[in-house]
């Protein structure tokens, strides 16, 4: 039975696309057939982050409008044969995504995949509401920063009212993915702590991804973080998060908190 | 890290946390209420329209949240030459 996951946040630039690619790859690395769907019509970037930008021929809008069949639009990852990408259109405007069209595509994908990861655009408009519409599970990506937390709260409200699950009176499963976390700054009192954000948003924690150069490096080379260097701190955080998403119990670690004396000195200097 | 920062007591995260808690308590309540106002407006209009002809545009329903009480203000303009349908 396919599981549909929406990766959403309200605010832009918090790491939705990075997280969609990394979680998608991490699930595929477990041998489960996974597709990552870009809903950001007009501003697609998932193809670039996953290193497939030169292989895009057809996109989700082509499929919805009947110009291409779904298998023609799906791009198989070159490194992982269980990972697929369904790109968004770059030239159309966001109104070309229709509710019926998206529903049809999702139903088709459900027949062929174990995991469908929907990368939501920023905002609360059509693209974002359609991305969350058919989800079973939501991953709310949040930075430990006031505007991101506020927007996440708003998105949680929408997940509980504007989704198919909510309309059927069922409970939408929601998880918090805290990204760009800096344990040293949080400890110093200059950044919201994990517990602060959890208390304010009151949804369960899926993972804590540390602020790291490895994220930028991975996007530079066009590889999901978990594939670029599977031993880097953010990769380990995403791999653990994916295991939790799949229902495993994995102890939560706050990255960067267990430092030696040298780490403490250099960590503080660098921050 | 300078020696002076050791004496600096005010860290910013607790302030962020407090501001968010106050703001979100308000926003969560008001998101629900904007729907409530729309529902009230529609139902009040329906009741009044049964008896008098009213212009949809000339109706205002406002809700104001005070510290202790919330007031609901309904302002409906009824034309002078109104035809009262049923008393």
Interface residues (C-beta under 8 A of the other chain):
Chain A: X145 X146 X149 X150 X153 X154 X157 X186 X188 X189 X190 X191 X192 X193 X196 X200 X268 X269
Chain B: X1 X11 X12 X13 X14 X16 X17 X19 X20 X21 X23 X24 X27 X28 X31
